[in-house]
Amino acid sequence: MSSLVKSVGTIGGLTMVSRIFGFARDMLLARVLGAGLAADAFQLAFTLPNTFRRLFAEGAFSVAFVPMYSRVLHGEGGEEEAAKFADDVLSVFLWALFGFSAIMMIAMPGIVWLLARDFQDVPGKFDFAVFLSRVTFPYLAFVSLVAMLSGLLNARSRFAPGAFVPVLLNIVLIGGIITGWWLRGPGGDDRIVAEALAVSVSLAGVVQLAYMAWAVRRAGLRLHWRFPKLTPEVKKLGMLILPATFGAGIYQVSQFVDTFFATSLPQGSLTLLKLADRLNQLPLGIVGIALGTAILPMLSRHIHGGDASEAQRLQSNAFEIATLLTLPAAAALAICAPAFTAAFFVGGKFTAEDGTIMAHIVMALVAGLPAYVIIKILNPGFFAREDLRTPVWTAFASLIINVAINLYVVEHYGIVGLAGATAASATINCILLYTILHRRGWFHFTAKLAGRIARQIVAVAAMSALLWWMMPLMKPYYGGGVFERIWSLAALCAAGGAVFFAAAFLVGALDKDLVAMLTRRRGKAAETQE
């Protein structure tokens, strides 16, 4: 467990830094643009390359490339064969990226029409969204190359550079907001800010790629761009990427479905959904992505080494860490959503009414937070065995359910219903993945793990009771001045955290070995190992 905790700590810590900068970015964005025409157009333009990034770069490509590269790296050929494989992949991957990006930019009016045809009802909104989407889309090519370079380092258990690159994105985007605000001036056109932000997105891709190229070279790795050649290994990678693309693609299609329904609702709904998801993404990014990234190469080594017991132990440890951190996070976000939205976002062009709607969206989204994180742990159980088809079918089933629920709830409950449908479909996907893993004998709940999670739920209940009591008392403060907002949120977080961990300790929800590794001093080994 120690190596897993160390890797998760590295990735999660840097991801937390990124999320903090992301929070600062969205707080500025909310105050400068509010939830209007320019904000909606930018959110759509930012969604497109980001969704395809998750689909191709961090989704299908990473889950197929990292296990294959790790196997070659730790095989008989070692570094030499791994370098050759990476060069061959880069030579093909680069041309595919540029070709896809060019086609998408040409077809952008049709793509925006498919996702947000209702933008045409607001004069100028549709054309502006098309323009911004073309400006932001080159980001996909840059960040996809970043994902490949991150994979080279992740296979060597060097997770820090890849976890740090999102920080650069948020820093550049914050600079874009400030630049746009300065160019707009008092009472100016909000489109100026959105245009500056769109340029910043593509610029951030260049900065991220330059940093990762430096990190790879610093690690002693060299990549060479050759004439594209479909070697047997590259063909095999392509065959693995294809089902993974459909698997990740189904999830991303569900994101597009949510975008489609959100753009059919009153102006500002898309912006409120994206900003609410930022709160949901904070624990998801810190815990879920960190665990998923760290567990895949480790799990691949255990499985290819024929050590099924170590694979089971690794996933159990990851499951316990995930629930320990996400169950209290989900409960706290649901109860304290009005405090977080009011304190962080309300101000400037972002009204108190916007904050109230956003708080309800957050409550609906975080109902699926544990499922979102656990999916990140369960999927590697298939990916490490090069079974990329099963997650396709489970994701497809959850997509159908998501669309079916949306057809009803969006009409009756609006944007909050849409968020609830997303949480419900993620939970169903999680249940399906575990059921299949269990039936195949690849992973199963143990009595120890089930007992630990039950104790965690008791601790969450104690924390929730305290927060429920504190929220009305803090209401006059979390919407007040800057200092009042800071101390009231700090009081909620400190009290909730203290009660949860105290209760968790008292009821035995904390594994003593896990606590030892999480609290040991730097450089000191854990006293016991699981």
GUMARGU-957831 format. One record per residue (C-alpha): residue number from 0; residue in one letter; chain; y, z, x. Coordinates in steps of 0.05 Angstrom, whole numbers, plus 5000, padded with zeros to 4 digits. Last residue first. Example, Ala and Ser with C-alpha at 12.3 -4.5 7.8 and 13.67 -1.06 7.14 Angstrom:
% residues 2
REC;nudo;vovo;bavo;c2;c3;c1
REC;1;S;A;4979;5143;5273
REC;0;A;A;4910;5156;5246
This chain:
% residues 530
REC;nudo;vovo;bavo;c2;c3;c1
REC;529;E;A;4910;5098;4994
REC;528;Q;A;4942;5120;5058
REC;527;T;A;4965;5189;5076
REC;526;E;A;5018;5217;5122
REC;525;A;A;5062;5155;5116
REC;524;A;A;5086;5129;5183
REC;523;K;A;5153;5151;5210
REC;522;G;A;5199;5096;5237
REC;521;R;A;5251;5107;5183
REC;520;R;A;5239;5173;5147
REC;519;R;A;5187;5177;5093
REC;518;T;A;5211;5175;5021
REC;517;L;A;5179;5113;4992
REC;516;M;A;5116;5119;5034
REC;515;A;A;5105;5192;5017
REC;514;V;A;5121;5180;4943
REC;513;L;A;5069;5124;4941
REC;512;D;A;5017;5169;4973
REC;511;K;A;5032;5225;4924
REC;510;D;A;5026;5179;4864
REC;509;L;A;5083;5195;4817
REC;508;A;A;5067;5204;4743
REC;507;G;A;5040;5274;4754
REC;506;V;A;5071;5307;4693
REC;505;L;A;5120;5349;4733
REC;504;F;A;5138;5293;4782
REC;503;A;A;5151;5243;4727
REC;502;A;A;5193;5294;4690
REC;501;A;A;5236;5306;4752
REC;500;F;A;5239;5231;4765
REC;499;F;A;5261;5215;4694
REC;498;V;A;5309;5273;4688
REC;497;A;A;5345;5257;4753
REC;496;G;A;5350;5183;4737
REC;495;G;A;5379;5195;4668
REC;494;A;A;5429;5246;4693
REC;493;A;A;5451;5203;4751
REC;492;C;A;5456;5139;4711
REC;491;L;A;5494;5170;4653
REC;490;A;A;5541;5209;4698
REC;489;A;A;5555;5148;4741
REC;488;L;A;5570;5108;4679
REC;487;S;A;5620;5161;4656
REC;486;W;A;5649;5168;4726
REC;485;I;A;5662;5094;4736
REC;484;R;A;5688;5078;4666
REC;483;E;A;5736;5137;4668
REC;482;F;A;5763;5115;4736
REC;481;V;A;5775;5044;4712
REC;480;G;A;5809;5065;4648
REC;479;G;A;5774;5072;4581
REC;478;G;A;5713;5038;4550
REC;477;Y;A;5662;5082;4585
REC;476;Y;A;5705;5143;4570
REC;475;P;A;5713;5153;4494
REC;474;K;A;5638;5135;4485
REC;473;M;A;5612;5186;4535
REC;472;L;A;5594;5240;4484
REC;471;P;A;5563;5189;4437
REC;470;M;A;5518;5165;4495
REC;469;M;A;5496;5233;4521
REC;468;W;A;5445;5251;4466
REC;467;W;A;5410;5183;4469
REC;466;L;A;5411;5188;4545
REC;465;L;A;5376;5256;4544
REC;464;A;A;5323;5233;4495
REC;463;S;A;5311;5170;4535
REC;462;M;A;5299;5209;4599
REC;461;A;A;5245;5252;4566
REC;460;A;A;5213;5191;4535
REC;459;V;A;5212;5155;4602
REC;458;A;A;5176;5215;4634
REC;457;V;A;5122;5212;4580
REC;456;I;A;5117;5136;4591
REC;455;Q;A;5106;5148;4665
REC;454;R;A;5049;5195;4648
REC;453;A;A;5015;5140;4608
REC;452;I;A;5026;5093;4666
REC;451;R;A;4991;5140;4714
REC;450;G;A;4933;5150;4666
REC;449;A;A;4923;5075;4659
REC;448;L;A;4924;5065;4734
REC;447;K;A;4873;5121;4746
REC;446;A;A;4828;5097;4690
REC;445;T;A;4827;5029;4722
REC;444;F;A;4857;4967;4692
REC;443;H;A;4824;4902;4713
REC;442;F;A;4834;4845;4761
REC;441;W;A;4794;4784;4782
REC;440;G;A;4733;4798;4739
REC;439;R;A;4741;4733;4700
REC;438;R;A;4749;4771;4635
REC;437;H;A;4802;4816;4666
REC;436;L;A;4843;4759;4694
REC;435;I;A;4840;4724;4627
REC;434;T;A;4862;4785;4588
REC;433;Y;A;4918;4800;4638
REC;432;L;A;4948;4730;4631
REC;431;L;A;4944;4731;4555
REC;430;I;A;4978;4799;4550
REC;429;C;A;5035;4777;4596
REC;428;N;A;5046;4712;4557
REC;427;I;A;5050;4753;4492
REC;426;T;A;5102;4798;4523
REC;425;A;A;5143;4739;4547
REC;424;S;A;5141;4709;4476
REC;423;A;A;5167;4773;4446
REC;422;A;A;5224;4781;4496
REC;421;T;A;5248;4709;4485
REC;420;A;A;5244;4718;4409
REC;419;G;A;5288;4780;4415
REC;418;A;A;5341;4741;4454
REC;417;L;A;5342;4687;4400
REC;416;G;A;5349;4741;4346
REC;415;V;A;5410;4769;4381
REC;414;I;A;5441;4699;4385
REC;413;G;A;5438;4690;4309
REC;412;Y;A;5399;4738;4265
REC;411;H;A;5381;4697;4204
REC;410;E;A;5385;4624;4228
REC;409;V;A;5365;4643;4299
REC;408;V;A;5307;4685;4273
REC;407;Y;A;5267;4632;4236
REC;406;L;A;5265;4571;4281
REC;405;N;A;5269;4618;4340
REC;404;I;A;5201;4650;4323
REC;403;A;A;5167;4582;4322
REC;402;V;A;5200;4561;4387
REC;401;N;A;5179;4625;4422
REC;400;I;A;5108;4621;4395
REC;399;I;A;5100;4550;4421
REC;398;L;A;5129;4572;4488
REC;397;S;A;5081;4631;4492
REC;396;A;A;5022;4584;4482
REC;395;F;A;5048;4537;4536
REC;394;A;A;5058;4595;4584
REC;393;T;A;4986;4617;4573
REC;392;W;A;4962;4545;4582
REC;391;V;A;5002;4532;4645
REC;390;P;A;4984;4600;4675
REC;389;T;A;4911;4577;4671
REC;388;R;A;4925;4512;4707
REC;387;L;A;4950;4537;4773
REC;386;D;A;4883;4563;4798
REC;385;E;A;4894;4559;4873
REC;384;R;A;4860;4627;4881
REC;383;A;A;4925;4657;4906
REC;382;F;A;4961;4624;4848
REC;381;F;A;4916;4657;4796
REC;380;G;A;4924;4729;4818
REC;379;P;A;4995;4710;4838
REC;378;N;A;5010;4702;4763
REC;377;L;A;4994;4775;4747
REC;376;I;A;5049;4808;4789
REC;375;K;A;5107;4763;4767
REC;374;I;A;5080;4768;4695
REC;373;I;A;5086;4844;4703
REC;372;V;A;5161;4837;4714
REC;371;Y;A;5176;4795;4653
REC;370;A;A;5130;4839;4611
REC;369;P;A;5166;4903;4631
REC;368;L;A;5233;4869;4613
REC;367;G;A;5211;4844;4544
REC;366;A;A;5249;4896;4503
REC;365;V;A;5304;4885;4555
REC;364;L;A;5326;4821;4519
REC;363;A;A;5338;4851;4451
REC;362;M;A;5380;4909;4475
REC;361;V;A;5419;4862;4521
REC;360;I;A;5435;4817;4462
REC;359;H;A;5461;4877;4422
REC;358;A;A;5506;4896;4480
REC;357;M;A;5533;4824;4484
REC;356;I;A;5554;4826;4412
REC;355;T;A;5592;4891;4424
REC;354;G;A;5624;4865;4488
REC;353;D;A;5649;4801;4454
REC;352;E;A;5681;4845;4401
REC;351;A;A;5714;4886;4456
REC;350;T;A;5745;4822;4482
REC;349;F;A;5733;4784;4547
REC;348;K;A;5799;4748;4563
REC;347;G;A;5823;4805;4606
REC;346;G;A;5777;4865;4596
REC;345;V;A;5707;4881;4572
REC;344;F;A;5655;4864;4624
REC;343;F;A;5631;4923;4666
REC;342;A;A;5650;4985;4626
REC;341;A;A;5642;4956;4556
REC;340;T;A;5577;4919;4572
REC;339;F;A;5546;4978;4609
REC;338;A;A;5566;5030;4557
REC;337;P;A;5543;4989;4498
REC;336;A;A;5476;4975;4533
REC;335;C;A;5463;5049;4546
REC;334;I;A;5402;5057;4501
REC;333;A;A;5370;4989;4516
REC;332;L;A;5389;4990;4589
REC;331;A;A;5361;5060;4599
REC;330;A;A;5295;5043;4564
REC;329;A;A;5286;4979;4604
REC;328;A;A;5302;5013;4670
REC;327;P;A;5256;5072;4655
REC;326;L;A;5198;5024;4643
REC;325;T;A;5217;4978;4700
REC;324;L;A;5212;5024;4760
REC;323;L;A;5147;5061;4751
REC;322;T;A;5119;5002;4713
REC;321;A;A;5128;4955;4772
REC;320;I;A;5105;5005;4825
REC;319;E;A;5041;5017;4786
REC;318;F;A;5027;4943;4777
REC;317;A;A;5039;4929;4851
REC;316;N;A;4990;4984;4869
REC;315;S;A;4939;4956;4821
REC;314;Q;A;4950;4885;4848
REC;313;L;A;4937;4908;4919
REC;312;R;A;4876;4950;4901
REC;311;Q;A;4844;4892;4864
REC;310;A;A;4856;4845;4923
REC;309;E;A;4829;4898;4971
REC;308;S;A;4766;4903;4929
REC;307;A;A;4757;4828;4927
REC;306;D;A;4755;4821;5003
REC;305;G;A;4728;4750;5011
REC;304;G;A;4777;4732;5067
REC;303;H;A;4807;4677;5024
REC;302;I;A;4819;4730;4971
REC;301;H;A;4849;4782;5018
REC;300;R;A;4894;4732;5054
REC;299;S;A;4918;4701;4988
REC;298;L;A;4935;4769;4960
REC;297;M;A;4979;4785;5020
REC;296;P;A;5014;4717;5015
REC;295;L;A;5026;4726;4940
REC;294;I;A;5043;4801;4937
REC;293;A;A;5110;4800;4972
REC;292;T;A;5142;4745;4931
REC;291;G;A;5116;4772;4865
REC;290;L;A;5136;4844;4882
REC;289;A;A;5206;4825;4902
REC;288;I;A;5215;4777;4843
REC;287;G;A;5194;4832;4795
REC;286;V;A;5229;4893;4825
REC;285;I;A;5299;4874;4847
REC;284;G;A;5303;4810;4807
REC;283;L;A;5275;4838;4743
REC;282;P;A;5315;4902;4751
REC;281;L;A;5381;4863;4754
REC;280;Q;A;5358;4803;4712
REC;279;N;A;5366;4841;4647
REC;278;L;A;5438;4859;4663
REC;277;R;A;5452;4786;4682
REC;276;D;A;5416;4764;4618
REC;275;A;A;5473;4793;4579
REC;274;L;A;5521;4747;4617
REC;273;K;A;5478;4687;4601
REC;272;L;A;5472;4704;4527
REC;271;L;A;5547;4718;4521
REC;270;T;A;5564;4651;4554
REC;269;L;A;5517;4613;4508
REC;268;S;A;5545;4647;4446
REC;267;G;A;5618;4632;4466
REC;266;Q;A;5628;4580;4411
REC;265;P;A;5588;4595;4348
REC;264;L;A;5514;4577;4349
REC;263;S;A;5483;4509;4364
REC;262;T;A;5495;4519;4438
REC;261;A;A;5450;4581;4436
REC;260;F;A;5393;4542;4403
REC;259;F;A;5393;4489;4457
REC;258;T;A;5401;4540;4513
REC;257;D;A;5342;4580;4486
REC;256;V;A;5300;4516;4484
REC;255;F;A;5323;4500;4555
REC;254;Q;A;5298;4569;4577
REC;253;S;A;5233;4555;4540
REC;252;V;A;5229;4490;4578
REC;251;Q;A;5235;4533;4641
REC;250;Y;A;5174;4572;4621
REC;249;I;A;5137;4508;4605
REC;248;G;A;5160;4479;4671
REC;247;A;A;5131;4537;4711
REC;246;G;A;5063;4518;4684
REC;245;F;A;5076;4443;4681
REC;244;T;A;5103;4445;4752
REC;243;A;A;5044;4487;4774
REC;242;P;A;4997;4434;4745
REC;241;L;A;5031;4381;4788
REC;240;I;A;5045;4424;4849
REC;239;L;A;4971;4432;4863
REC;238;M;A;4958;4357;4863
REC;237;G;A;5020;4347;4906
REC;236;L;A;4995;4399;4956
REC;235;K;A;4929;4362;4959
REC;234;K;A;4966;4297;4972
REC;233;V;A;5006;4331;5027
REC;232;E;A;4940;4356;5057
REC;231;P;A;4908;4287;5054
REC;230;T;A;4970;4256;5088
REC;229;L;A;5021;4219;5045
REC;228;K;A;5069;4196;5099
REC;227;P;A;5145;4198;5096
REC;226;F;A;5177;4175;5162
REC;225;R;A;5190;4238;5201
REC;224;W;A;5238;4296;5197
REC;223;H;A;5219;4348;5248
REC;222;L;A;5217;4423;5236
REC;221;R;A;5221;4475;5291
REC;220;L;A;5201;4548;5286
REC;219;G;A;5220;4601;5337
REC;218;A;A;5242;4654;5287
REC;217;R;A;5315;4639;5306
REC;216;R;A;5303;4566;5286
REC;215;V;A;5279;4589;5218
REC;214;A;A;5339;4635;5209
REC;213;W;A;5389;4581;5231
REC;212;A;A;5360;4531;5182
REC;211;M;A;5362;4587;5129
REC;210;Y;A;5437;4598;5141
REC;209;A;A;5454;4524;5140
REC;208;L;A;5415;4515;5075
REC;207;Q;A;5451;4573;5042
REC;206;V;A;5520;4547;5062
REC;205;V;A;5504;4477;5036
REC;204;G;A;5478;4505;4970
REC;203;A;A;5541;4548;4964
REC;202;L;A;5583;4485;4968
REC;201;S;A;5545;4457;4908
REC;200;V;A;5560;4518;4866
REC;199;S;A;5632;4524;4892
REC;198;V;A;5649;4455;4865
REC;197;A;A;5628;4479;4796
REC;196;L;A;5668;4543;4803
REC;195;A;A;5732;4505;4821
REC;194;E;A;5721;4461;4760
REC;193;A;A;5711;4521;4714
REC;192;V;A;5775;4554;4740
REC;191;I;A;5815;4490;4728
REC;190;R;A;5784;4484;4659
REC;189;D;A;5817;4550;4640
REC;188;D;A;5884;4514;4634
REC;187;G;A;5943;4555;4655
REC;186;G;A;5975;4616;4621
REC;185;P;A;5989;4651;4687
REC;184;G;A;5964;4611;4747
REC;183;R;A;5908;4560;4745
REC;182;L;A;5905;4549;4820
REC;181;W;A;5901;4624;4834
REC;180;W;A;5847;4635;4781
REC;179;G;A;5808;4575;4808
REC;178;T;A;5811;4602;4879
REC;177;I;A;5789;4672;4856
REC;176;I;A;5732;4643;4815
REC;175;G;A;5710;4598;4873
REC;174;G;A;5711;4655;4923
REC;173;I;A;5667;4695;4876
REC;172;L;A;5622;4633;4874
REC;171;V;A;5618;4632;4951
REC;170;I;A;5599;4705;4954
REC;169;N;A;5548;4697;4898
REC;168;L;A;5512;4640;4932
REC;167;L;A;5513;4676;5000
REC;166;V;A;5479;4737;4968
REC;165;P;A;5426;4690;4941
REC;164;V;A;5408;4674;5014
REC;163;F;A;5389;4746;5032
REC;162;A;A;5319;4749;5002
REC;161;G;A;5298;4687;5040
REC;160;P;A;5325;4716;5105
REC;159;A;A;5291;4784;5094
REC;158;F;A;5220;4763;5076
REC;157;R;A;5189;4754;5144
REC;156;S;A;5116;4765;5125
REC;155;R;A;5095;4704;5167
REC;154;A;A;5079;4665;5104
REC;153;N;A;5147;4688;5079
REC;152;L;A;5181;4654;5138
REC;151;L;A;5153;4585;5124
REC;150;G;A;5164;4596;5049
REC;149;S;A;5237;4612;5061
REC;148;L;A;5245;4544;5095
REC;147;M;A;5214;4511;5033
REC;146;A;A;5259;4550;4986
REC;145;V;A;5321;4531;5025
REC;144;L;A;5301;4458;5019
REC;143;S;A;5299;4468;4944
REC;142;V;A;5367;4503;4949
REC;141;F;A;5399;4441;4979
REC;140;A;A;5369;4391;4931
REC;139;L;A;5385;4433;4869
REC;138;Y;A;5458;4446;4890
REC;137;P;A;5469;4371;4881
REC;136;F;A;5471;4387;4806
REC;135;T;A;5537;4426;4805
REC;134;V;A;5587;4368;4803
REC;133;R;A;5546;4327;4754
REC;132;S;A;5539;4386;4708
REC;131;L;A;5614;4398;4710
REC;130;F;A;5629;4327;4687
REC;129;V;A;5577;4329;4632
REC;128;A;A;5603;4397;4607
REC;127;F;A;5675;4368;4606
REC;126;D;A;5652;4309;4566
REC;125;F;A;5618;4354;4514
REC;124;K;A;5676;4403;4508
REC;123;G;A;5732;4352;4500
REC;122;P;A;5741;4362;4425
REC;121;V;A;5693;4414;4397
REC;120;D;A;5639;4383;4352
REC;119;Q;A;5611;4345;4411
REC;118;F;A;5587;4412;4440
REC;117;D;A;5536;4410;4383
REC;116;R;A;5495;4361;4425
REC;115;A;A;5481;4416;4474
REC;114;L;A;5412;4408;4505
REC;113;L;A;5394;4337;4488
REC;112;W;A;5466;4313;4493
REC;111;V;A;5473;4347;4561
REC;110;I;A;5412;4308;4585
REC;109;G;A;5437;4243;4557
REC;108;P;A;5505;4250;4590
REC;107;M;A;5470;4271;4655
REC;106;A;A;5427;4208;4664
REC;105;I;A;5462;4185;4727
REC;104;M;A;5463;4256;4755
REC;103;M;A;5389;4265;4738
REC;102;I;A;5369;4200;4773
REC;101;A;A;5407;4218;4836
REC;100;S;A;5378;4288;4838
REC;99;F;A;5307;4262;4830
REC;98;G;A;5315;4212;4886
REC;97;F;A;5346;4262;4933
REC;96;L;A;5291;4313;4920
REC;95;A;A;5234;4263;4927
REC;94;W;A;5263;4238;4993
REC;93;L;A;5265;4309;5021
REC;92;F;A;5196;4329;4997
REC;91;V;A;5161;4272;5032
REC;90;S;A;5188;4286;5102
REC;89;L;A;5188;4361;5091
REC;88;V;A;5114;4362;5071
REC;87;D;A;5094;4323;5134
REC;86;D;A;5135;4368;5178
REC;85;A;A;5106;4431;5146
REC;84;F;A;5034;4405;5156
REC;83;K;A;5048;4389;5229
REC;82;A;A;5078;4458;5241
REC;81;A;A;5018;4492;5208
REC;80;E;A;4970;4451;5250
REC;79;E;A;5004;4473;5314
REC;78;E;A;5015;4545;5293
REC;77;G;A;4941;4558;5279
REC;76;G;A;4892;4501;5280
REC;75;E;A;4832;4547;5268
REC;74;G;A;4862;4579;5206
REC;73;H;A;4916;4631;5198
REC;72;L;A;4972;4579;5194
REC;71;V;A;4931;4530;5153
REC;70;R;A;4914;4584;5102
REC;69;S;A;4986;4609;5100
REC;68;Y;A;5013;4538;5090
REC;67;M;A;4966;4527;5032
REC;66;P;A;4982;4595;5000
REC;65;V;A;5058;4584;5010
REC;64;F;A;5061;4512;4987
REC;63;A;A;5030;4518;4917
REC;62;V;A;5067;4579;4891
REC;61;S;A;5131;4557;4927
REC;60;F;A;5131;4485;4901
REC;59;A;A;5116;4501;4828
REC;58;G;A;5166;4558;4819
REC;57;E;A;5218;4577;4870
REC;56;A;A;5235;4505;4887
REC;55;F;A;5211;4463;4829
REC;54;L;A;5219;4501;4764
REC;53;R;A;5264;4558;4787
REC;52;R;A;5310;4507;4820
REC;51;F;A;5305;4463;4759
REC;50;T;A;5332;4520;4718
REC;49;N;A;5387;4535;4768
REC;48;P;A;5407;4462;4772
REC;47;L;A;5416;4458;4696
REC;46;T;A;5440;4529;4680
REC;45;F;A;5503;4523;4722
REC;44;A;A;5528;4463;4682
REC;43;L;A;5511;4498;4617
REC;42;Q;A;5547;4561;4639
REC;41;F;A;5606;4520;4661
REC;40;A;A;5614;4486;4594
REC;39;D;A;5607;4553;4557
REC;38;A;A;5660;4585;4601
REC;37;A;A;5708;4526;4593
REC;36;L;A;5702;4527;4517
REC;35;G;A;5707;4602;4506
REC;34;A;A;5674;4668;4523
REC;33;G;A;5724;4700;4571
REC;32;L;A;5747;4656;4628
REC;31;V;A;5782;4703;4677
REC;30;R;A;5755;4770;4652
REC;29;A;A;5684;4745;4641
REC;28;L;A;5682;4707;4706
REC;27;L;A;5707;4767;4746
REC;26;M;A;5654;4812;4716
REC;25;D;A;5603;4756;4727
REC;24;R;A;5618;4749;4801
REC;23;A;A;5620;4824;4812
REC;22;F;A;5552;4830;4778
REC;21;G;A;5526;4774;4822
REC;20;F;A;5551;4811;4883
REC;19;I;A;5512;4872;4860
REC;18;R;A;5453;4827;4844
REC;17;S;A;5453;4799;4915
REC;16;V;A;5455;4869;4945
REC;15;M;A;5398;4888;4899
REC;14;T;A;5360;4827;4922
REC;13;L;A;5369;4851;4994
REC;12;G;A;5339;4918;4976
REC;11;G;A;5284;4887;4933
REC;10;I;A;5262;4840;4988
REC;9;T;A;5260;4892;5042
REC;8;G;A;5233;4948;4997
REC;7;V;A;5180;4901;4968
REC;6;S;A;5157;4884;5039
REC;5;K;A;5155;4957;5060
REC;4;V;A;5120;4978;4996
REC;3;L;A;5068;4923;5003
REC;2;S;A;5056;4940;5076
REC;1;S;A;5047;5014;5058
REC;0;M;A;5000;5000;5000
